[in-house]
């Protein structure tokens, strides 16, 4: 579903170019660009059109199922709930996730994510939270479940491996892959519940 990569991330609305040292480890260039520039990808079984580049995803074309925008999010719309260090509010159709020193993500209707980056956030950190917590909420709104794990295809089905960091999920999947089984996921697994099964 995803691949490694590194690109500059440009935020719309900046009127000058500047160099900042990001918490992500590499300098981040914030440069002026047209606000309507869109990057098209596929991931999680969805066509994604994004105002920010996401080089970890596979480029594609076609009508988008999901739009990712960069803009301001009103944090005062609803009182936030705090759980395990995360702040958020949620209704049946939308939610807002506040990740301290990273970004605020407003996820609506299973179709749109607005990203409001924190000052000086690293581009790789920003993308990791977008592809993690933000898309987890979007997929939930679409009736899907995203889990952290690895999976391989075996005899017409899929076998998944779950566990904590360092427990060998990727190693186990790689061992099955070496024996000729196709890899399905090495990090995030999307599960869809249907009338005919999972």
N, C-alpha and C positions, 0 to 999 in steps of 0.2 A: 503493500500500500504506500509506503513512504521510502524515500531515499535520502542519503546525506547530501549536503551541499552548503554553499555559503554565498550570499549575495549582499549587496548594499540594500538597506531598507530606507525608503524615502517616505516621509510623512507629508501628506498634503497640507497645504496652508503655510509652510515655511517660506519666508521671502528671501532667505539668504542661505548660503552653504557654509557649514561649520563642521569642525572636527571635534568629537567628544570621545572620551574614554569611557567605555560602557562597563557595567558590572558583569557583562557576559564574557569579558576577557579580551575582546578585540575592539579597536576603535570603530565607532559607528559614524557614518557619513549621513547627515540629514540634508537633503538637497531638494530644491524646489522641483516639482513635477506637476503635470496636469492632474487635477483632482479626479478626473474620470478615467485615468489609465487603469485598466483592469488586467489581472493575471488569471489565467484559466487553468484549473487543475482537476484531477479526479482523486478521490480518497473516500474510504468508508462506504463505497458504493454510490457516491454522490458526485455530481458535477459542481464544482466550486468556482465562483468568480470573486476575486479578491483585489482590493485596492492596495494591499501590501504584498510584496513577493513572498512566497513560501517555498523556497527551493527544495525542501524535504519532500514535497509532493510531486506527482507525475503530471507533467503538462498535458492538457487536453483541449478539446474544443466542444462547442455545443451549448445549448440553452442551460443555464445554471439552475441547480436545485437549491443552492445556498449562496448568499451574498455576504462577503466579509467587507465591512467598511471601517475606515479610521476616522474617528470624530469624537466629539465631546459627549459624555454620558452624565446625566443629572443624578448624582449620588443621593440626593435628598428626596427622591420620589416616595420611598417607603422606608420604614425602620428596618435596619438590617439585623439578621440573626447571626450570632457568632457560634461556630462549632469547630472544634479542633483547630483553632487559629484562623479559620476562614470566615469572612463576612459575606453574607448574601441575603437577598430576598427573592421570593419566587411566588408566582401564581400559576394557574393552569396553562397559560399561554406564553408567559415570559419570565425571565429571571435576570438578576443582576449579580455578578460575582465581583467582589473587591479583593484583589490580590495586592497586598501592601508592597510598595516600591516596584511593582511590575506593571499593572494595568487594571482598569475596570472594564469588565466585559458585560455587555447587554445582549442577551440572547432572546430572540422573539420568534414565536410561531414555528420553530423548527426550520426556519428559512433565512434568518438574518442574524449576524453577529456584528455588533459595533464595538470596536476596540478603542479604548481611551488610554494611551500609554502614559506611564509615569515618567517624569523627567529623568533623563540619563539611563533609562533601562536599556540593557543590551538586547540587540536584535534576536539573538538565538534564544535568550531567556523568554522574550516576548512570544516568539513563535512556539516555544515548548508549552507555555500556558495556553496559548490559543488552541493548539492541537490536542492538549490534554483536557483541563477542566472546562474550557469553553465549548469544545466540540462534544464533550461528554454530555453536557446539558442540552445541546442542540439535538443530539441523537436520541436522548431520552424524550424530548418533545416530539420526536418523530416515531416514538414507539420502539426504539432500539436501545440496546444495552451495550456499553463499551466497557471491557474489562482489560486489566493489565495482565498479559500472558502471552505465551507462544503457542502455536498450533501447527499441525501437519495434517495432510489428507491421507487417510488410510481406508482402503476397501470401500470407496464411495462415500465415506463420511469424514468428519473432522474430529481429531483428538486434540484437546487443549491442555496445556500445562500451566498451573497457577501457583503462586507462592511469593514469598518475600524476596527482596534484593539478594542476589548471590545464591539463591537456592538451586540454580541449574536449569531454569526454564529454557533459556536459549541453547544451552549445551545439550539438553535432552532433545529439543527439536532438531538441532544440527545433526545429532546421531541418527535420528530417523531419516533426515534428508540424505545423509551419506548412504543410507540403505535403499535409496530410490524413491522415498515418499516426498511428494511436493510440499514445499513450505507454504503455509497460509498466512501466518503472522509471526513476527519476532518481537513484538512489543505491545501492540494494542489490538484487541480482538473485538469486532462488532458482532453482536448477536441480535438477530431479528426473529421475533416470534410470529409465526403464521399459522393459519388453520391446518395446513398440512405438515406442520412440524416447525423445528427451529432451523 
